[in-house]
Amino acid sequence: MDNQDILERIKALVEEEHGLREGSTQSGGTGGPDILRLQQVEEQLDQCWDLLRQRRAKKDYGENPDEAEVRPVSEVEGYQS
């Protein structure tokens, strides 16, 4: 997966996230499965952004960006802002 593939995945996830958010506000915010899917989409987005940052950092430091790996949700979600 190269940077363009990751960016396309991010775009697709953002579109899904927006759709889920719009759907939950239109249905009064009571859509249980939508809330679970929204959480999954947000976690996947965080993983994609992390992977993209890893790839860019490796490239900047003369390393092979293809060696970057998707980190577990528990690790990515534990980052401080």
Sequence and secondary structure as in RCSB ss.txt:
>XXXX:A:sequence
MDNQDILERIKALVEEEHGLREGSTQSGGTGGPDILRLQQVEEQLDQCWDLLRQRRAKKDYGENPDEAEVRPVSE
VEGYQS
>XXXX:A:secstr
  HHHHHHHHHHHHHHHHHHHHHHHHTTT  HHHHHHHHHHHHHHHHHHHHHHHHHHHHHTTS GGG     HHH
HTT   
